[in-house]
Each structure stands twice: as C-alpha cells, then as structure tokens.
C-alpha cells in the first residue's frame, strides 16, 4: 500500500463522518420548519429597454419573469437559482436591485388605472 493511498484511506472516514453530521443537522433543521417561507430577500427586477428586435426566446424569458408589458414597472423574484438564471439571460434589458426582507407595498400596486365611475345600482 502506497503512502498516498494510506493517507486517503485514513482521511475518508473523517470526511464521511463530517458529511453525515452535516446532512443530519440539515435534515433536522428542515423537519423543524417545513413550511418556512423565503424571507431572506428578493430581486427587484425592472425592465429598462424595449423588446423591439429581441429574439423570441428572450421575450419568453421576460414574460416568465413577469415583465414585458410596461417599461419601468418593478417585479419581485425570490433569491433562487432559476430566477438568477433568467435575470442573467436578459441582463441587458433589465435593472436588478437586491431587496432584503418582505416585499414592500409598491410590489402590489395596480397596473391598471382606477375606473372613473362607480356603479350604484341597476336601472331595470
């Protein structure tokens, strides 16, 4: 048995033991709070450029992010790898800010204008 293989065989039990301890701690933490929401933060993504002349695949990515209707309207995406990949795909068309904590009230504003009339009752 060479010296390298002896070192590796001596190191393996300690590596697997630490890996087992890590997975045990992680699995216990996930069991303790199974319905935890993502409160770590969000990406505030705002479209800054037009979609004229952009490939259809890029337009589809913007639509999946919730953009493409109005320039300057913010959309909030959670810190997830899928959202980060979509943002990287359209990085030339959007502005991204990091937000910590819950979504602010501006994220839930209406996108349509409020009606200028009110229906009081039926005539017939």
N, C-alpha and C positions, 0 to 999 in steps of 0.2 A: 504494500500500500504506500503510495507516494505521500509526501508531506502535504501537498495541496489537497488531495482527497481526504486526508485525516483532518485537516483544518475545516474543510467544507462539511464533513460528517459531524464534527464537533459543533459547528455553528448552526446546523439545521434544526436540532431540537429547540434551541433558544429562539430561533426565528419563528418556528411554527407555534411555540408556546405564546409568544407575544402576539402573533396574529390571531390565535384562538382567544386570547384575552381581549383583544380589540373587537373582534366580532361579537363576543359575549356582551361586552359593555354596550356596543351599538345596538344589538338586538334587544337588550333590556331597556334601553332608552326609547326605542321605537314602540315597545309594548307599553311603556308608561304613558306616552302621549300619542295614541294612534290618530287622533283627529286634529292634530296641530296644523294650523294654517301658516302660510308663508308670511311672516311678519318681518322678515329680515330686510326686505326692500323691494323696490320696483325700478324698472327702467321707464322714464318718461320720454316717449318717442314722439317727435313732432315732425311732420312732413314739411320740408322746406323747398322742394323743387317739383316741377311739373312732371307728369308722366308721358308727355308728348315725345315720341321717338324711343321709348323704352321698350325692351323686349317683353313679350307676353309672360314669360316665366318670372320676370322681376315684378310685373304688375300683380301676378298671383301671390307672390310673397308679401307685397304691400297689403293686399286685401286680407291675407291671413293674419297680418299684424293688426288689422282694424283701421288701416289708413287708405288713402286713395280718393276720398270724397272731397275733402277740403284741405287746402294748404294752411298750416298753422294750428290745426286742431290737435291737442295732445291725446295720446293713448297710453295707458299704463300696462306694462307687461311685467310679470314676475321674474325674479332672477332665476332663470332656468337655462340650461344649455340650448334647448330648442329655440327659445326667444333670442338668445345671443347669436345663434347661427343665422336666424332670419334677419336680424339687425345688421350683421356683417355682410349679408348678401346685398342689402340696399343702403349701405353706409353713405353713399354719395348723395342720396335723396332725402336723408333724414338727419335730425339733430337729436342726440341722446343725452339725457341727464340721469344721474343716479339719485334715487329718492329712497330715504330710509324711513321706516315706519309705515303706518297705514296710508291708504290712498287719500289725498286731500279732496275736499268737496268739489274742486274745479274739475276733477275727473268724471263727475257725474252730471255735468251741465247738459242741458238740452241742446241738440244740434239743430232743431227746427225753431222757427220763430213762434212766439205765442200768438194764438188766434186773436184777431181784433174784434171779435164779437162773442157774445155768450148766449146760448140757447136757454130761454127761460121756461118755455112750455110749448106744447103742441097747440096748433090752432084748431085742428079738426079732430 
